[in-house]
Amino acid sequence: MSRPGRRRRGLARAWDDLRGRSSRRVVGLVRAQIAVARAGAELAGQMAGGHDRSLARARMAEIEHQGDAARAELVTLLRRVLVTPIDREDLFRLSRSIDDVLDQLRDYVREADLFGPRDLGFATELLQALTKGLDELERAVQHMIDEPGSVTEAVLATRKARTRMRQLRQSRLGELFTGTLNMDTLRRRELLSRLDAVGQRLGEAADALADAMLKRSH
């Protein structure tokens, strides 16, 4: 591209930044990334309800591809814009944690298909809590620009969802270990550990956003 062309693009980006358009594009892309992770959580929930596992695994591969594309688009934009709604480093951290949620869900679906027990109903409530947490995280991101005071409430709700997932895992493990120990028990334990890892990544996303908003208020 010629020097005048690069100059025009730079001026256009600066004008977008001045009008706040770039920050809203960033927010929109983070929300899009959360939406993809939520689609993964919904798919895992459908599988727990009896949806064909091999089909779910194939669909999860498509969802993962969408998540990678959403993150790549966000990273590209962050390298170009001058102004972001929160610290650029915190945006990278938030995006990475959301991506990790989806990666762990992918592994859960894959493992459930490969060696999971016949009945996955034990995971239903955990996945419902995850979906609620992602909804709250999306709400927090949505309000970053116009209603920053609402972000804290939504972040706390996201953390509560993560806590709920941990409590449910503990409860399910307690139920497992009061019964007969067999290969099915081990399979369920492994899948519960995978879902706990999903919850950990959700909590990390909430922490990233909370830290970013704290920096912004100072």
C-alpha positions in Angstrom: 0.0 0.0 0.0 1.2 3.5 -0.8 2.2 6.0 1.9 -0.9 8.2 1.3 -3.1 5.1 1.6 -1.5 4.1 4.9 -1.9 7.7 6.1 -5.6 7.6 5.2 -6.1 4.3 7.0 -4.4 5.7 10.1 -6.5 8.8 10.1 -9.7 6.7 9.7 -8.6 4.6 12.7 -7.9 7.7 14.8 -11.3 9.1 13.8 -13.0 5.9 14.9 -11.2 6.0 18.2 -12.2 9.5 18.8 -15.9 8.6 18.3 -15.6 5.5 20.5 -16.4 3.2 17.6 -13.2 1.1 18.0 -13.9 0.4 21.7 -17.4 -0.8 20.8 -16.0 -3.0 18.1 -13.6 -4.5 20.7 -16.6 -5.1 23.1 -18.6 -6.7 20.3 -15.8 -9.1 19.4 -15.3 -10.2 23.0 -19.1 -10.8 23.3 -18.9 -12.8 20.1 -16.2 -15.0 21.6 -18.3 -15.6 24.7 -21.3 -16.5 22.5 -19.2 -19.2 20.8 -18.1 -20.6 24.2 -21.8 -20.6 25.3 -22.7 -22.6 22.2 -20.1 -25.1 23.2 -21.6 -25.3 26.7 -25.1 -25.8 25.2 -23.8 -28.6 23.0 -22.2 -30.3 26.0 -25.5 -30.0 27.8 -27.4 -31.5 24.9 -24.9 -34.4 24.9 -25.5 -34.9 28.6 -29.2 -35.1 27.8 -28.7 -37.9 25.3 -27.7 -36.2 22.1 -25.5 -38.4 19.8 -22.0 -38.2 21.1 -20.1 -38.6 17.8 -22.3 -35.9 16.2 -21.7 -33.7 19.2 -18.0 -34.2 18.8 -18.1 -33.2 15.2 -20.2 -30.2 15.9 -17.8 -29.1 18.7 -14.9 -29.1 16.2 -16.9 -26.6 14.2 -17.6 -24.5 17.2 -13.9 -24.6 18.2 -13.0 -23.3 14.7 -15.5 -20.4 15.2 -14.0 -19.6 18.5 -10.5 -19.5 17.1 -11.7 -17.2 14.3 -13.4 -14.9 16.8 -10.2 -14.7 19.0 -8.0 -14.1 15.9 -10.2 -11.2 14.8 -10.1 -9.7 18.2 -6.3 -10.0 18.5 -5.9 -8.4 15.0 -8.1 -5.5 16.0 -6.3 -4.9 19.3 -3.0 -4.5 17.3 -4.5 -1.8 15.2 -6.7 0.4 17.4 -5.4 3.3 19.4 -8.0 3.2 22.2 -9.5 0.2 24.0 -12.2 0.1 26.7 -9.9 -1.5 29.2 -6.1 -2.1 29.3 -5.0 -4.0 26.3 -3.1 -6.6 28.3 -6.3 -7.4 30.3 -8.2 -7.8 27.1 -5.7 -10.3 25.9 -6.0 -12.1 29.2 -9.8 -12.1 29.2 -9.9 -13.4 25.6 -7.4 -16.1 26.4 -9.5 -17.3 29.4 -12.6 -17.4 27.3 -10.7 -19.4 24.7 -9.5 -21.8 27.4 -13.2 -22.3 28.5 -13.9 -23.5 25.0 -10.8 -25.7 24.8 -11.7 -27.5 28.0 -15.3 -28.0 26.8 -13.8 -29.5 23.6 -11.8 -31.9 25.6 -14.8 -32.8 27.8 -16.9 -33.6 24.7 -14.1 -35.6 23.1 -13.4 -37.6 26.3 -17.1 -38.2 26.9 -17.3 -39.7 23.4 -14.2 -41.8 23.7 -14.6 -43.3 27.1 -17.5 -41.7 28.9 -20.1 -43.6 30.9 -23.4 -44.5 29.3 -25.3 -41.9 31.4 -24.0 -38.3 31.4 -26.8 -36.9 33.4 -24.5 -36.2 36.3 -23.0 -33.3 34.3 -26.3 -31.5 33.5 -26.4 -29.2 36.4 -22.7 -28.3 36.1 -23.2 -27.3 32.5 -26.3 -25.3 33.3 -24.2 -23.4 35.9 -21.6 -22.8 33.3 -24.1 -21.4 30.8 -25.4 -19.0 33.4 -21.9 -17.9 34.2 -21.1 -17.2 30.6 -24.4 -15.2 30.3 -23.3 -13.1 33.3 -19.8 -12.7 31.8 -21.3 -11.5 28.6 -23.5 -9.0 30.5 -20.4 -7.7 32.3 -18.6 -7.2 29.0 -21.6 -5.5 27.5 -21.7 -2.8 30.2 -17.9 -2.0 30.1 -18.3 1.3 28.3 -21.7 2.7 29.1 -22.5 1.2 32.6 -19.2 0.3 34.3 -20.9 0.2 37.6 -22.9 -2.8 36.5 -19.8 -4.8 35.6 -19.0 -5.6 39.2 -22.4 -7.1 39.9 -22.2 -9.3 36.7 -18.6 -10.4 37.5 -19.7 -11.5 41.0 -22.6 -13.5 39.4 -20.0 -15.1 37.1 -17.9 -16.1 40.1 -20.9 -17.5 41.9 -21.6 -19.7 38.9 -18.0 -20.9 39.0 -18.5 -21.7 42.8 -21.7 -23.5 42.0 -19.8 -25.7 39.5 -17.2 -26.6 42.1 -19.9 -27.4 44.7 -21.8 -29.6 42.3 -18.6 -31.4 41.4 -17.9 -32.1 45.1 -21.4 -33.3 45.6 -21.2 -35.6 42.5 -17.9 -37.0 43.7 -19.4 -37.7 47.1 -22.2 -39.7 45.5 -19.7 -41.6 43.3 -17.5 -42.7 46.2 -20.4 -43.9 48.3 -21.2 -46.5 45.6 -19.3 -49.4 44.1 -15.9 -48.4 42.7 -15.5 -49.6 39.1 -14.4 -48.3 35.7 -17.6 -46.3 35.3 -16.8 -44.5 38.6 -13.3 -43.6 37.2 -14.8 -42.3 33.9 -17.2 -40.1 35.8 -14.5 -38.8 38.0 -12.3 -37.9 35.0 -15.2 -36.0 33.3 -16.0 -34.2 36.5 -12.4 -33.1 36.8 -12.6 -31.8 33.2 -15.7 -29.8 34.0 -14.0 -28.4 37.1 -11.2 -27.2 34.8 -13.8 -25.5 32.6 -15.1 -23.7 35.8 -11.6 -22.6 36.7 -11.1 -20.9 33.3 -14.5 -19.2 33.7 -13.3 -17.9 37.1 -10.1 -16.7 35.5 -12.1 -14.7 32.8 -14.1 -13.1 35.6 -10.9 -12.2 37.5 -9.3 -10.7 34.3 -12.3 -8.4 33.8 -12.5 -7.5 37.5 -8.8 -6.5 37.6 -9.2 -4.5 34.4 -12.2 -2.5 35.8 -10.3 -1.8 39.0 -7.3 -0.4 37.0 -9.8 1.7 35.0 -11.3 3.3 38.1 -7.9 4.5 39.4 
